[in-house]
Amino acid sequence: MRRLVHFVVLLLVMGAGYVAVTQPENLPFRVPWQGQTPAAPAPQAEAEGDASTEPPPDTTVRTGPFGEVTDAALEALVARQPISIPALRAREYPGSRLTVVRTLNAGSNYSRQVVSYQSDGLKIFALLTVPNGTPPKGGWPAIVFNHGYIPPQQYRTTERYVAYQDAFARAGYVTLKSDYRGHGDSEGEAGGGYNDPGYTVDVLNAAASLKKDPRVNRDRMGVWGHSMGGQLSLRAMLVDPDLKAASLWAGVVASYDVLATDWNPPKGEEKPTLDRLNRRYLRALSPNAYLQDLDGRPIELQQGTADEDVPYSFQQAFADDLRAARQRFTAYRYPGDNHNLSGNLRTALNRSVAFFNDNL
C-alpha cells in the first residue's frame, strides 16, 4: 500500500508539472491499483465537467493467488478506461450530414465553408474545403485535419493552420478541420486530448460525417495531425480502418510510459521513474500497444530536432514502436527546426501532399 500511495503521489506531482509547463490537462497517469478487496479511491485531480453524470472508470485489478497482476487482468483494466483503444472501439460514430453555417472567401481552386456536424449529441463546428469542379469517379479524396493544442478560449475556426490546410486543398483534397468540443462555437466541455476521449470521439464523428458527403470517396480517406492532433489521429486510425494513411507532425505519439517520464520533467530534479507494474499498465493503455492493427496502413512522421514543445525523441520512440510492430512508415528529421516546422514548412507540406497522393 505504501508503494501504491507513493506512485499515486508521484503521478499527481508529474501531472501538476505538466499543467504548469505546457497545457491545462492531465495525461492518463493516475492508476489507483487495488487488490481483490476494493480499497478507498486514490486522490484524483479536479475533474472536468459534471462528475455526477458519468461515474469514474472501474480501476479494480484482480490479482493472482500470489498478488501478481496477470496480463489478462491488465488487459481487462485497460479496456475499462474510456480513453483506451478497446473502449473507443466499443462506441459508435454515426456522424451526421455536414450542415453549412456560412461560406467564406474561396481559395485558389477550392471553396471554404464553416460547417457543423453531430458528435455525442453535441453540435461541433469545422472548417471544410472542397475542390472546385466535378469530382472524379468515386469522389474526391479527403483528409480529416486535426489541429494541435490551442487554449480552447482562444481558438477560432478560421485562425491558424490556414497554410497547412490550404496546401492539401489546393492539391485536390476535401479537408475537414474540426473545432473539438469546447473550442470556438462547438458545444460541450473541453476535456483535453489525452485523458478524456471527447476530442477523439469528435474526430471519429468528423470522419463519419465526411463519409456521408457524396462528393467524398470514402475509400480514399486519410488523416493529418499536428502535436496533440497527432495523438488524436493515431487513435482515430486504430479505431477506424477506413482511414488509410496518416501524416503526423511533431506528434505526441510516444507510448504513455515514455510520456510519463520524459515530457517536461520537473526542472532541477531527477527524471521520474516508473516501477515495472505501472510501466506495464501505461504501455498497455497507450495506442502504441495496438500498432499491429494498422495492418500495413502507412504513417508519415515529420519533426524538427529543436522542438521545444514536444521532444524529438518522441518521434524516435514512435518509430521504434512501428518497427517492432512491423508497420510501414517514413520519418523526416529537420535539424534545428521548431514545433511548427517553420524553417521547412513548404518542404514538409510538399512531402505530406506527395505521401497522400501515393497512399490514398
SULCOR-V674205 format. One line per field, one symbol per residue. ss: DSSP state (H for helix, E for strand, C for the rest). burial: + if it has 9 or more other ideal C-beta (glycine too) atoms within 8 Angstrom, else -. A space follows every 50 residues. Layout:
# SULCOR-V674205
ss->???
burial->???
This chain:
# SULCOR-V674205
ss->CHHHHHHHHHHHHHHHHHHHHCCCCCCCCCCCCCCCCCCCCCCCCCCCCC HHHCCCCCCCCCCCCCCCCCHHHHHHHHHCCCCCHHHHHCCCCCCCCCEE EEECCCCCCEEEEEEEEEECCEEEEEEEEEECCCCCCCCEEEEEEECCCC CCCCCCCCCCCHHHHHHHHHCCCEEEEECCCCCCCCCCCCCCCCCCCHHH HHHHHHHHHHHCCCCEEEEEEEEEEECHHHHHHHHHHHHCCCEEEEEEEC CCCCCHHHHHHHCCCCCCCCCCCCCHHHHHHHHHHCHHHHHHHHCCCCEE EEEECCCCCCCHHHHHHHHHHHHHCCCCEEEEEECCCCCCCHHHHHHHHH HHHHHHHHHC
burial->---++-++-++++++-+++---+-++++++++++-------+-------- --------+-+-+-----+---+++++++++-+++-++----+-++-+-- ------+--+++++++++++-+-++++++++---+---++++++++++-+ -+--+-+---+--++++++++-+++++++++++--+-+-+++++++++++ +++++++++++++--+++-+++++++++++++++++++++-+++++++++ +++++++++++++-+------+-+---++++++++++++-+--+--++++ +++++++--+-+-++-+++-++--+-+-+-++++--+++-+-+++--+++ +++-++--++
